[in-house]
């Protein structure tokens, strides 16, 4: 509150004229202006019209004036009881200046207990009749109504009272208060920035410091007048000149205001040397409160050690603020080590002296484990005590603990109550948390509309967390309407405010497509957040390198970032890192695969088991293969169960194999459905169950397994366990073909060429399908075509073309194609025979098909008609 004039030498006043001449405006010319009450504010309330009435002035004779001036001398001398004794008779006779002087005593608590309500009543009585003190009393009463002190705040009454004070030409700051009210308006008072500017300028012209400061702020960036840095600086410097004069006379408050002017956000800009100079001057002046503030500011912005010394000096002299700031500074040093023992000592002293702030500072430190102080129950107890005093931060902190802290039994309803109370007291962090709770429906029914409103309020007050929550909600478009433009804007603002989580979310949005744009921008943002220590950003970056999103796929880089995330303790890093190690294993890094398997990744355990089974990257080891496949199976891996099922069936342990395959089927493994379905359909390895076989095969085929569709096609084509059905056979063959199975193309082509199953012969269509499969490189189709061209039955005979197809199939290791080609060459059927190559192929066949090779060679050497058999050799599909 601005100081109230203690000494106003009162003399008889002249009668005011009806027309009031206002002071010269900024333009410099005098203007006659009637009181503009009705122009900007509601009319004067009827109950208070007497305060503004005209009529004759109060009859105050010279004796009364002399008595009033004598009373002022007594007050100035501190002889309040005598002054009050002399005021009583004057009040009883209704001498307005007596009411005014008594009102000031109650206003300031001089000689009586401070009572702004009584002061307001006396000021009101002082102005009910015109007198020379009417302007002064009106100004003081206006202050009370503006501040809501002793009376209910009333901007309309304050507005009219200030005009009345201004018209009295008091050489006080009525213009400043009036301008302040008009700059932004009030309840029942319309804003008029232009008039406010003129009023401020009038006060500034006569050197009113508050007006100079207000105009400097108004012309600064973000001010309510046109931005003009030069004018802002000029006003600020003039204001500083006045303060320096006051400081030179020992005014400690002026010294502290000068320090503020030279702070980072001060009107004269950040000038550390000047700021520290004035803080030191204030400290040396010996004012205890100034000493505490100087110590606090020096600790934060200047010489920390000197600041601590000043705070300890002030604290030792009983300054509760100094104790509180000292404790906080010792807990949160910018440099050096915290001193928790000293910190707690001073905070305890401040608490004992009644500081609620100290309770909150110590309570939060104990709750958060700050500087090694770690006592959750005691910390919450201190916060609860502060909450009983309606401390906003204590309420917000307790709300956070009961809402989200896993160390505390969740009580979301209690949390929301705390947050509501803190929000009502204006704490932006509570507003942010409450908005988040309403958005998600935690501790209260979801209310997206109010949540959005609260989060916007918190964001406007600089809460980066609110910007982040709101931005993410707009991008998700689930609870709030999808608004990518606003979502990006909010996340960018949060990131600029230093919120690395927002930076990560913004980058992730570019990577996952929530925001249109170049994924490389997402990588840039996430990389920045990761370098700033955001563990989740490291996870996102690791995943991006693993999948090649926005960057080239680089498993080594993925491994590096995920390892850093794991070291930082992010809960999702372990799983993500194991996936990368599995991928490295798939690329041949068997150690990475082993690491992933040992970390418990089911897929990695299954892959390692198969590696030992097939000898890929490691020596074959049946025992270790079964161990790792068993571990993966125990972890619920369906593929491992399927592999074990096939392994045991191949070994001849059909019962165990079927048991594993059934487990894989129960887990949804389509390959196991196909394997088990074929076994049940054919009765191979298990008692035949045609219905169960068809069911499993159809489920696998519908799940996209082309081999299951092919098995069904074969069954309906050849009548394997089901009645032959050409339509069904071709449908399932075609489904397998659509699934990319070239062997199904070959099988359907051969079926159409031969016409010896359910499907009727269609040589032309069959030939086309075999050609398609052969062009796709299927050796069975190539072998079948080669045989047909050699035989010349279904297609025109073309030995050279037939030999080419057989050669292509044989070159891929197709056994019967090798034998057929060998027959053709060895019987010298007019081809460019290469017996050495034919025999080489036969030698290769001996190792796996020895008996068949011997029989073929025998026929070739003893029977010239074997040439006809060359076209009869069956080929593998």
C-alpha positions in Angstrom: 0.0 0.0 0.0 1.2 3.5 -0.8 2.0 5.6 2.3 -0.7 8.0 3.5 0.2 11.5 4.1 0.8 11.9 7.9 1.1 15.7 7.9 -1.3 18.0 5.9 -1.2 21.6 7.2 -4.8 22.6 7.1 -6.0 26.2 6.4 -9.4 27.6 5.6 -10.3 26.8 2.0 -11.9 28.8 -0.8 -15.4 27.8 -2.0 -15.1 25.5 -5.0 -16.8 26.8 -8.2 -19.3 24.6 -10.0 -17.0 24.2 -13.1 -13.7 22.6 -12.4 -10.6 23.4 -14.4 -8.6 20.2 -14.9 -4.8 20.4 -15.0 -3.0 20.7 -18.3 -3.0 17.5 -20.3 0.0 16.0 -22.2 -0.5 18.5 -25.0 0.2 21.3 -22.6 -3.0 23.3 -22.8 -5.5 23.8 -20.0 -9.0 22.4 -20.6 -12.2 23.1 -18.7 -13.7 19.7 -17.9 -16.7 18.7 -15.8 -16.2 15.7 -13.6 -16.5 12.8 -16.1 -18.1 10.3 -13.7 -21.0 9.2 -15.9 -18.6 8.8 -18.9 -16.7 5.9 -17.5 -18.4 4.6 -14.5 -21.8 3.8 -13.1 -23.5 6.6 -11.2 -22.7 7.4 -7.6 -24.7 5.1 -5.3 -27.6 6.9 -3.8 -26.5 6.0 -0.3 -23.3 7.9 -0.8 -24.5 11.0 -2.7 -23.8 13.2 0.3 -20.1 12.6 -0.1 -20.2 14.4 -3.4 -22.8 17.1 -2.7 -22.1 20.8 -3.0 -23.6 23.4 -0.7 -21.9 25.6 1.9 -18.6 24.7 3.4 -18.5 23.6 7.0 -18.2 26.5 9.4 -14.7 26.2 10.8 -13.4 29.2 12.6 -9.8 30.2 13.3 -9.9 28.7 16.7 -10.8 25.3 15.3 -8.0 25.6 12.7 -5.5 26.4 15.4 -6.7 23.5 17.4 -6.4 21.1 14.4 -2.9 22.2 13.7 -2.0 21.8 17.4 -3.4 18.2 17.2 -1.2 17.5 14.2 1.9 18.6 16.1 0.9 16.2 18.9 0.5 13.4 16.4 3.8 14.2 14.8 5.4 14.1 18.2 3.9 10.7 18.9 1.6 12.0 21.7 -1.4 10.1 20.3 -3.5 10.0 23.5 -3.3 13.7 23.9 -4.2 14.2 20.3 -7.2 11.9 20.6 -8.4 13.7 23.7 -8.3 17.1 21.8 -10.0 15.6 18.8 -13.1 14.3 20.7 -14.7 17.7 21.3 -14.2 18.7 17.7 -15.8 15.5 16.5 -18.8 16.1 18.7 -19.3 19.5 17.1 -18.8 18.0 13.6 -15.6 19.7 12.5 -14.6 17.7 9.3 -10.8 18.0 9.8 -11.2 16.4 13.2 -12.9 13.3 11.6 -10.1 13.2 9.0 -7.3 13.3 11.6 -9.0 10.6 13.7 -9.6 8.5 10.5 -5.8 8.6 9.8 -5.0 7.4 13.3 -7.3 4.3 12.8 -6.0 3.8 9.2 -2.3 3.7 10.4 -2.9 2.2 13.9 -1.3 5.2 15.7 -2.4 5.4 19.3 -5.3 3.0 18.6 -5.5 -0.5 17.2 -5.4 -0.4 13.4 -9.0 -0.6 12.2 -9.6 0.2 8.5 -13.4 -0.2 8.9 -13.5 2.5 11.5 -11.1 4.6 9.3 -13.5 4.3 6.4 -16.4 5.4 8.5 -14.6 8.5 9.7 -13.3 9.4 6.3 -16.9 9.2 5.0 -18.1 11.5 7.8 -15.3 13.9 7.0 -16.5 14.4 3.4 -20.2 14.7 4.0 -19.8 18.5 4.0 -17.4 20.4 1.8 -14.2 21.6 3.5 -10.6 22.0 2.7 -9.9 18.4 3.7 -12.5 16.8 1.5 -10.0 16.0 -1.3 -7.5 14.4 1.1 -10.2 12.3 2.9 -11.7 11.3 -0.5 -8.2 10.1 -1.7 -7.6 8.1 1.4 -11.1 6.6 1.3 -10.7 5.8 -2.4 -7.6 3.7 -1.5 -9.6 1.7 1.0 -12.3 0.9 -1.6 -9.7 0.0 -4.2 -7.9 -2.4 -1.9 -11.1 -3.7 -0.3 -9.5 -2.9 3.1 -12.0 -2.4 5.9 -14.8 -2.1 3.3 -16.0 -4.2 0.4 -14.0 -3.4 -2.8 -16.0 -0.9 -4.8 -14.3 0.4 -8.0 -17.2 2.8 -8.8 -17.0 4.6 -5.5 -13.2 4.6 -5.7 -13.5 6.2 -9.2 -15.8 9.0 -8.1 -13.7 9.6 -4.9 -10.5 9.9 -6.9 -12.0 12.4 -9.3 -13.1 14.4 -6.3 -9.6 14.2 -4.9 -8.1 15.2 -8.2 -10.3 18.2 -8.5 -9.1 19.4 -5.1 -5.6 19.8 -6.7 -3.8 18.2 -3.7 -0.4 17.7 -5.2 -0.7 14.1 -4.2 -1.1 11.0 -6.4 -4.9 11.0 -7.1 -4.1 11.2 -10.8 -1.9 8.1 -10.6 -4.5 6.0 -8.8 -7.2 7.2 -11.2 -5.0 6.5 -14.2 -4.2 3.0 -12.9 -8.0 2.3 -12.6 -8.7 3.6 -16.1 -5.9 1.8 -17.8 -7.5 -1.6 -17.4 -11.0 -0.7 -16.1 -12.7 -2.2 -13.1 -16.0 -3.6 -12.0 -18.5 -0.9 -13.1 -15.7 1.2 -14.5 -15.0 1.3 -18.3 -11.3 1.3 -19.3 -10.0 4.4 -21.2 -6.3 4.0 -21.9 -6.1 7.3 -23.7 -7.4 9.2 -20.6 -5.2 7.1 -18.3 -2.2 8.0 -20.4 -3.1 11.7 -20.1 -3.5 11.5 -16.4 -0.2 9.6 -16.0 1.5 12.2 -18.2 0.1 15.0 -16.1 1.5 13.4 -12.9 4.8 12.6 -14.6 5.2 16.2 -15.7 5.3 17.3 -12.1 7.7 14.4 -11.2 5.4 11.9 -9.6 7.5 8.8 -9.3 4.7 6.3 -9.6 3.5 7.9 -12.8 7.0 7.8 -14.3 7.3 4.1 -13.4 3.8 3.3 -14.8 4.6 5.1 -18.1 8.0 3.3 -18.4 6.1 0.0 -18.0 3.4 1.0 -20.4 5.8 1.8 -23.2 8.0 -1.3 -22.6 7.4 -4.6 -24.5 4.1 -6.1 -23.5 2.9 -2.8 -22.0 -0.6 -1.3 -22.7 0.7 1.6 -24.7 2.5 1.6 -28.0 5.9 -0.1 -27.6 8.6 2.6 -27.5 11.8 1.5 -25.9 13.4 4.9 -26.0 10.5 6.6 -24.2 10.3 3.7 -21.8 13.9 4.1 -20.9 13.6 7.9 -20.5 10.7 7.5 -18.1 12.6 4.7 -16.2 15.7 6.9 -15.9 13.7 9.8 -14.6 12.1 7.5 -12.1 15.6 6.2 -11.1 16.8 9.8 -10.6 14.1 10.5 -8.1 14.9 7.2 -6.3 18.6 8.0 -6.2 17.8 11.3 -4.5 15.7 9.5 -1.9 18.3 6.8 -1.5 21.0 9.5 -0.9 18.8 10.6 2.0 18.9 7.1 3.5 15.6 5.7 2.1 16.2 2.0 2.1 13.0 1.2 0.1 14.4 3.5 -2.7 17.6 1.6 -2.7 15.8 -1.7 -3.0 13.6 -0.3 -5.8 16.7 0.8 -7.6 18.1 -2.7 -7.3 14.9 -4.0 -8.9 15.2 -1.5 -11.8 18.6 -3.0 -12.6 17.4 -6.7 -12.4 17.1 -9.0 -15.3 13.4 -8.0 -16.0 13.8 -4.5 -14.6 13.0 -1.4 -16.6 16.7 -0.4 -16.9 17.8 -3.8 -18.0 20.0 -6.4 -16.3 23.0 -4.5 -14.8 24.4 -6.8 -12.1 27.0 -4.3 -10.8 24.3 -1.6 -10.2 21.9 -4.1 -8.7 24.4 -5.4 -6.3 25.6 -1.9 -5.4 22.1 -0.8 -4.3 21.5 -4.1 -2.5 24.7 -3.6 -0.5 23.7 0.0 0.2 20.3 -1.2 1.6 22.1 -3.8 3.7 24.5 -1.3 5.1 21.6 1.1 6.0 20.7 -1.4 8.7 17.0 -1.9 8.1 16.2 -5.5 9.1 13.7 -6.2 6.4 16.0 -4.5 3.8 18.9 -6.6 5.2 16.9 -9.8 4.6 15.8 -8.8 1.1 19.3 -7.7 0.2 20.7 -11.0 1.5 18.1 -13.0 -0.5 18.8 -11.1 -3.7 22.5 -11.2 -3.3 22.3 -15.0 -2.7 20.3 -15.4 -5.8 21.9 -12.9 -8.2 25.2 -11.7 -6.8 27.7 -12.7 -4.2 26.2 -15.9 -2.7 28.5 -15.9 0.3 27.9 -12.3 1.2 24.2 -12.9 0.7 24.2 -15.8 3.1 26.1 -13.7 5.7 23.5 -10.9 5.4 20.6 -13.4 5.7 22.2 -15.0 8.8 22.8 -11.6 10.3 19.1 -10.6 9.7 17.9 -14.0 10.9 20.0 -13.8 14.1 18.3 -10.5 14.8 14.9 -12.1 14.5 13.9 -11.6 10.9 11.5 -14.5 10.1 11.8 -13.8 6.4 15.6 -14.0 6.6 15.3 -17.3 8.5 13.0 -18.7 5.7 15.2 -17.4 2.8 18.4 -18.6 4.5 16.9 -22.1 5.0 15.8 -22.2 1.4 19.1 -21.0 0.1 21.0 -23.6 2.1 18.8 -26.3 0.6 19.0 -25.1 -3.0 22.5 -23.7 -3.7 23.2 -22.8 -7.3 26.8 -23.8 -6.7 28.5 -25.8 -4.0 27.0 -28.4 -1.7 23.7 -28.0 0.1 23.8 -27.7 3.9 20.7 -29.6 5.1 21.5 -29.4 8.8 21.9 -25.6 8.9 18.9 -25.3 6.5 16.6 -27.3 8.7 17.8 -25.4 11.8 16.8 -22.0 10.4 13.6 -23.3 8.8 12.6 -24.8 12.2 13.2 -21.4 13.9 11.1 -19.7 11.2 8.3 -22.3 11.8 8.4 -21.7 15.5 8.1 -18.0 14.8 5.0 -18.7 12.8 6.2 -18.8 9.2 3.9 -20.9 7.0 6.3 -20.5 4.1 9.0 -22.2 6.1 6.7 -25.1 6.8 6.1 -25.5 3.1 9.8 -25.3 2.2 10.9 -27.8 4.8 7.8 -30.0 4.1 8.5 -30.2 0.4 12.2 -30.9 1.0 11.4 -33.8 3.3 8.8 -35.1 0.8 11.0 -34.9 -2.2 14.3 -36.0 -0.6 15.9 -32.7 -1.2 19.5 -32.2 -0.1 19.3 -35.6 1.7 16.3 -34.6 3.8 14.0 -37.6 3.4 11.1 -38.1 5.7 7.8 -38.5 3.8 5.4 -38.6 6.9 7.0 -35.6 8.6 7.1 -33.7 5.3 3.4 -34.4 4.7 2.6 -33.4 8.3 4.2 -30.0 7.7 2.4 -29.5 4.4 -0.9 -30.5 6.1 -0.3 -27.8 8.7 0.4 -25.2 6.0 -2.7 -26.4 4.1 -4.8 -25.7 7.2 -3.6 -22.1 6.8 -4.8 -22.2 3.1 -1.2 -22.0 1.8 -1.6 -22.4 -2.0 1.6 -24.2 -2.7 1.1 -26.6 0.3 -2.4 -27.5 -1.1 -1.0 -27.9 -4.6 1.9 -30.2 -3.4 -0.5 -32.3 -1.3 -2.8 -32.6 -4.3 0.1 -33.9 -6.4 1.1 -36.4 -3.8 -2.3 -37.9 -3.3 -3.0 -37.9 -7.1 0.2 -39.3 -8.6 2.9 -40.3 -6.0 3.2 -44.0 -5.8 4.7 -43.7 -2.3 1.4 -42.4 -1.0 -1.8 -44.5 -1.0 -3.8 -42.9 -3.9 -6.7 -40.8 -2.7 -7.7 -38.9 -5.9 -10.9 -37.5 -4.4 -8.9 -35.9 -1.5 -6.3 -34.8 -4.1 -8.9 -33.0 -6.2 -10.3 -31.2 -3.1 -6.8 -29.9 -2.3 -6.3 -28.8 -5.9 -9.6 -27.1 -6.1 -8.7 -25.0 -2.9 -5.3 -24.2 -4.3 -6.7 -23.2 -7.7 -9.3 -20.9 -6.0 -6.3 -19.2 -4.2 -4.7 -18.6 -7.6 -1.9 -21.1 -7.7 -1.1 -21.9 -11.4 0.4 -25.4 -10.7 -2.8 -26.5 -8.9 -4.8 -25.1 -11.9 -2.6 -27.2 -14.2 -3.0 -30.4 -12.1 -6.7 -29.9 -11.7 -7.2 -29.5 -15.4 -5.2 -32.7 -16.0 -7.3 -34.6 -13.5 -10.6 -33.4 -15.1 -9.3 -34.3 -18.5 -8.5 -37.9 -17.5 -11.3 -38.2 -14.9 -9.0 -38.9 -12.0 -10.7 -38.3 -8.6 -13.6 -36.6 -10.3 -15.9 -37.1 -13.2 -14.3 -36.3 -16.6 -15.1 -32.7 -17.6 -13.2 -31.9 -20.8 -14.8 -28.4 -21.1 -13.7 -27.3 -17.7 -10.4 -29.1 -18.1 -9.6 -27.2 -21.3 -10.5 -23.9 -19.6 -8.3 -24.6 -16.6 -5.4 -25.8 -18.7 -5.6 -22.7 -20.8 -5.6 -20.5 -17.7 -2.5 -22.3 -16.4 -0.8 -22.0 -19.8 -1.5 -18.3 -19.9 0.3 -18.0 -16.5 3.4 -19.7 -17.9 2.8 -23.3 -16.7 4.7 -25.3 -19.3 3.2 -28.6 -18.0 -0.3 -27.2 -18.8 0.8 -26.3 -22.3 2.2 -29.8 -22.8 -0.9 -31.6 -21.5 -3.2 -29.4 -23.6 -1.0 -29.7 -26.7 -0.9 -33.4 -26.4 -4.7 -33.6 -26.0 -5.3 -31.5 -29.1 -2.9 -33.8 -31.1 -4.6 -37.0 -29.8 -8.0 -35.7 -30.6 -9.7 -38.2 -28.2 -10.9 -36.2 -25.3 -10.6 -32.7 -26.8 -11.3 -31.9 -30.5 -8.4 -32.7 -32.8 -6.5 -29.5 -33.4 -2.9 -30.1 -34.7 -2.2 -26.4 -35.3 -3.0 -25.4 -31.7 -1.4 -28.6 -30.4 1.9 -27.9 -32.1 1.8 -24.3 -31.0 1.3 -25.2 -27.3 4.0 -27.9 -27.4 6.4 -25.5 -29.0 5.7 -22.9 -26.3 6.3 -25.5 -23.6 9.5 -26.6 -25.2 10.7 -23.0 -25.5 10.0 -22.7 -21.7 12.4 -25.5 -21.1 10.0 -28.5 -20.9 12.0 -31.3 -22.4 9.0 -33.7 -22.2 7.1 -31.3 -24.5 10.1 -31.3 -26.8 10.1 -35.1 -26.9 6.3 -35.2 -27.5 6.6 -32.7 -30.3 9.4 -34.7 -32.0 7.4 -38.0 -31.5 4.4 -36.4 -33.1 6.4 -35.7 -36.3 7.7 -39.3 -36.2 4.4 -41.1 -35.7 2.5 -38.9 -38.1 0.3 -37.0 -35.6 1.8 -33.9 -37.1 2.4 -33.4 -40.8 6.0 -32.6 -41.7 9.4 -34.0 -42.2 10.2 -36.9 -39.8 13.7 -35.6 -39.8 12.4 -32.6 -37.8 11.1 -35.1 -35.3 14.5 -36.7 -35.1 16.1 -33.2 -34.5 13.7 -32.4 -31.7 14.0 -35.8 -30.0 17.8 -35.7 -30.3 17.8 -32.3 -28.6 15.6 -33.6 -25.8 17.8 -36.7 -25.4 21.0 -34.6 -25.1 19.2 -32.5 -22.5 18.7 -35.6 -20.4 15.1 -36.7 -21.2 15.2 -40.5 -20.8 12.0 -41.1 -22.8 13.5 -39.1 -25.6 16.4 -41.5 -25.6 13.9 -44.4 -25.9 12.1 -42.7 -28.8 15.4 -42.0 -30.5 16.5 -45.6 -30.0 13.3 -46.9 -31.5 13.6 -44.6 -34.5 17.1 -45.9 -35.2 15.8 -49.4 -34.8 13.0 -49.0 -37.3 14.6 -46.4 -39.6 12.0 -43.7 -38.9 13.3 -40.3 -39.9 16.9 -41.7 -40.0 18.7 -44.6 -41.7 18.3 -47.8 -39.8 21.2 -48.1 -37.4 21.0 -50.8 -34.8 24.3 -49.8 -33.2 23.0 -46.2 -32.7 19.7 -47.6 -31.4 21.6 -49.8 -29.0 23.6 -46.7 -27.8 20.6 -44.5 -27.1 18.6 -47.3 -25.4 21.5 -48.2 -23.2 21.7 -44.5 -22.1 17.9 -44.6 -21.4 18.4 -47.8 -19.4 21.2 -46.2 -17.4 18.9 -43.2 -16.8 16.3 -45.6 -15.3 13.5 -45.3 -17.9 11.1 -48.2 -17.4 10.6 -49.0 -21.1 14.3 -49.0 -22.0 14.9 -52.6 -21.0 12.3 -54.0 -23.4 13.2 -51.7 -26.2 16.9 -52.6 -25.8 16.2 -56.3 -25.8 14.3 -55.9 -29.1 17.4 -54.2 -30.6 19.7 -56.9 -29.3 17.4 -59.4 -30.9 17.6 -57.6 -34.2 21.4 -57.4 -33.9 21.2 -61.2 -33.4 19.2 -61.6 -36.5 21.9 -59.8 -38.4 24.5 -62.3 -37.1 25.5 -60.6 -33.8 25.1 -63.8 -31.8 26.4 -62.1 -28.6 23.6 -59.5 -28.9 21.1 -62.3 -29.4 22.4 -64.1 -26.3 22.2 -60.9 -24.3 18.6 -60.4 -25.4 17.8 -64.0 -24.5 19.5 -63.7 -21.1 17.5 -60.5 -20.5 14.4 -62.7 -20.8 13.1 -61.5 -24.2 10.9 -64.5 -25.4 11.5 -63.8 -29.1 15.2 -63.7 -28.6 15.1 -66.9 -26.6 13.2 -68.5 -29.4 15.6 -67.2 -32.1 18.6 -68.4 -30.1 17.0 -71.8 -29.8 16.5 -72.0 -33.5 20.1 -70.8 -34.1 21.4 -73.7 -32.0 19.0 -76.0 -33.8 20.1 -74.9 -37.3 23.7 -74.0 -36.6 23.2 -70.4 -37.7 26.0 -68.3 -36.1 26.7 -71.0 -33.6 27.6 -74.7 -33.6 24.6 -77.0 -33.7 23.7 -77.9 -30.2 20.4 -79.9 -29.8 20.5 -79.6 -26.1 20.9 -75.8 -25.9 18.4 -75.5 -28.7 15.8 -77.3 -26.7 16.7 -75.3 -23.6 16.2 -71.9 -25.1 13.1 -73.0 -27.0 11.8 -74.4 -23.7 12.5 -71.1 -22.0 10.7 -69.1 -24.7 7.8 -71.5 -24.5 7.6 -71.1 -20.7 7.6 -67.3 -21.3 4.5 -67.7 -23.5 6.2 -67.6 -27.0 3.9 -69.3 -29.4 6.6 -69.8 -32.1 8.8 -71.6 -29.7 6.1 -74.0 -28.8 5.5 -74.6 -32.6 9.2 -75.2 -33.2 9.3 -77.7 -30.3 6.3 -79.4 -31.6 7.8 -80.0 -35.0 11.1 -81.0 -33.4 9.5 -83.7 -31.3 7.4 -84.9 -34.2 10.5 -85.2 -36.4 12.2 -87.1 -33.6 9.2 -89.5 -33.5 7.8 -88.4 -30.1 4.4 -87.6 -31.6 2.6 -87.2 -28.3 4.9 -84.5 -27.0 5.0 -82.9 -30.4 1.2 -82.6 -30.6 1.2 -81.3 -27.0 3.5 -78.4 -28.0 1.6 -77.7 -31.2 -1.6 -77.6 -29.3 0.0 -75.1 -26.9 1.1 -73.0 -29.9 -2.4 -73.1 -31.4 -3.9 -72.0 -28.1 -1.6 -69.0 -28.2 -2.9 -68.1 -31.7 0.1 -69.4 -33.8 -1.1 -69.8 -37.3 1.8 -71.9 -38.5 1.1 -74.4 -35.7 -2.5 -74.5 -36.8 -1.4 -75.4 -40.3 1.0 -78.1 -39.1 -1.4 -79.6 -36.7 -4.3 -79.3 -39.1 -2.4 -81.2 -41.8 -1.5 -83.9 -39.2 -5.1 -84.4 -38.1 -6.3 -84.4 -41.7 -3.9 -87.0 -42.9 -3.6 -89.0 -39.7 0.2 -88.4 -39.7 1.8 -88.4 -36.2 -1.7 -88.3 -34.6 -4.9 -90.2 -34.8 -6.8 -88.9 -37.8 -9.5 -86.3 -37.1 -10.7 -84.9 -40.4 -13.1 -82.3 -38.9 -10.4 -81.0 -36.5 -7.9 -81.0 -39.3 -10.1 -79.0 -41.6 -11.0 -76.5 -38.9 -7.4 -75.8 -38.0 -6.3 -75.6 -41.7 -9.2 -73.2 -42.5 -8.3 -71.0 -39.4 -4.7 -70.9 -40.5 -5.6 -70.2 -44.1 -7.9 -67.3 -43.0 -5.1 -66.0 -40.9 -3.0 -65.6 -44.1 -1.0 -68.9 -44.1 -0.7 -69.9 -47.8 0.7 -73.4 -46.9 -2.6 -74.1 -45.0 -4.6 -73.0 -48.0 -2.4 -75.2 -50.3 -2.9 -78.2 -48.0 -6.7 -77.7 -48.3 -6.4 -77.4 -52.1 -4.4 -80.6 -52.2 -6.9 -82.4 -50.0 -9.9 -81.4 -52.2 -8.0 -82.1 -55.4 -6.8 -85.6 -54.5 -9.5 -86.5 -52.0 -7.2 -86.7 -49.0 -9.6 -87.3 -46.1 -12.4 -85.4 -47.9 -14.5 -85.9 -50.9 -12.9 -84.5 -54.1 -14.3 -81.1 -54.9 -12.9 -79.2 -57.9 -14.5 -75.8 -56.8 -13.1 -76.1 -53.3 -9.7 -77.3 -54.6 -9.3 -74.4 -57.0 -10.5 -71.9 -54.4 -7.9 -72.9 -51.9 -5.2 -73.2 -54.5 -6.0 -69.7 -55.6 -6.0 -68.4 -52.0 -2.5 -69.8 -51.6 -1.4 -68.3 -54.9 -2.8 -64.9 -53.7 -0.7 -65.3 -50.6 2.4 -65.5 -52.7 2.9 -69.3 -52.8 4.5 -70.1 -56.2 4.3 -73.8 -55.4 0.5 -73.4 -55.4 0.7 -71.9 -58.9 2.8 -74.8 -60.0 0.4 -77.4 -58.4 -2.7 -75.8 -59.9 -1.0 -75.6 -63.3 0.0 -79.3 -63.1 -3.5 -80.3 -62.0 -5.0 -78.5 -65.0 -2.4 -79.9 -67.4 -3.0 -83.5 -66.2 -6.7 -83.4 -65.4 -6.2 -86.5 -63.2 -7.7 -85.1 -59.9 -10.9 -83.2 -59.0 -10.0 -80.4 -61.3 -10.9 -80.9 -65.0 -8.1 -80.8 -67.5 -7.5 -77.4 -69.1 -4.1 -77.6 -70.8 -3.9 -74.0 -72.0 -4.7 -72.5 -68.6 -2.4 -75.1 -66.9 0.4 -74.3 -69.2 0.1 -70.6 -68.5 0.2 -71.2 -64.8 3.3 -73.4 -65.0 5.0 -70.8 -67.2 4.2 -68.2 -64.5 5.6 -70.3 -61.7 8.6 -71.2 -63.8 9.3 -67.5 -64.5 9.1 -67.0 -60.7 11.9 -69.5 -60.4 9.9 -72.5 -59.0 12.0 -75.6 -59.7 9.0 -78.0 -59.7 7.2 -75.9 -62.3 10.4 -75.8 -64.4 10.9 -79.6 -64.1 7.3 -80.3 -65.1 7.5 -78.0 -68.1 10.8 -79.6 -69.1 9.2 -83.1 -68.9 6.2 -82.0 -70.9 8.3 -80.4 -73.7 10.4 -83.6 -73.9 7.3 -85.9 -74.0 5.4 -83.7 -76.5 2.0 -85.1 -75.4 0.1 -82.1 -73.9 2.3 -79.5 -75.6 4.1 -79.4 -78.8 7.4 -81.3 -78.4 10.4 -79.0 -78.0 13.4 -81.0 -76.7 15.7 -78.0 -76.5 13.2 -75.9 -74.5 12.5 -78.9 -72.3 16.2 -79.4 -71.7 16.5 -75.7 -70.7 13.7 -75.9 -68.2 15.1 -79.2 -66.7 18.5 -77.6 -66.6 17.2 -74.6 -64.6 15.4 -76.9 -62.2 18.4 -79.2 -61.9 20.7 -76.2 -61.2 18.5 -75.3 -58.2 19.0 -78.9 -56.8 15.8 -80.4 -58.0 16.6 -84.1 -57.8 14.1 -85.7 -60.3 14.9 -82.9 -62.7 18.5 -83.9 -62.6 17.6 -87.5 -63.3 15.3 -86.6 -66.1 17.9 -84.4 -67.7 20.6 -87.1 -67.3 18.3 -89.6 -69.0 17.8 -87.3 -71.9 21.5 -86.6 -72.3 22.7 -90.2 -71.8 20.2 -91.6 -74.4 21.5 -89.1 -77.0 18.1 -88.0 -78.2 19.4 -85.6 -80.7 20.3 -83.0 -78.1 23.7 -81.3 -77.6 24.4 -83.9 -75.0 26.9 -83.3 -72.2 27.3 -86.6 -70.6 30.0 -85.4 -68.2 27.5 -82.9 -66.8 24.8 -85.5 -66.6 27.0 -87.9 -64.8 28.1 -85.1 -62.4 24.4 -84.4 -61.6 23.9 -88.2 -61.0 26.9 -88.3 -58.7 25.3 -85.5 -56.7 22.1 -87.5 -56.5 23.8 -90.6 -55.3 24.5 -89.0 -51.9 20.8 -88.5 -51.2 18.9 -90.6 -53.7 21.4 -93.5 -54.3 19.1 -96.3 -55.0 17.0 -94.3 -57.5 20.1 -93.2 -59.3 21.4 -96.7 -59.6 18.1 -97.9 -61.0 18.0 -95.0 -63.5 21.5 -95.7 -64.7 20.7 -99.4 -65.0 17.7 -98.7 -67.3 19.7 -96.2 -69.4 22.5 -98.7 -70.0 20.3 -101.7 -70.7 17.2 -100.5 -72.3 17.2 -98.3 -75.3 13.5 -97.6 -74.8 14.4 -95.8 -71.5 14.3 -92.7 -73.6 10.6 -92.9 -73.3 10.8 -93.1 -69.5 12.6 -89.7 -69.4 9.3 -88.0 -69.7 7.7 -90.2 -67.1 10.0 -89.3 -64.2 7.9 -87.6 -61.5 8.9 -84.1 -60.5 8.7 -82.5 -57.0 6.2 -79.8 -56.5 
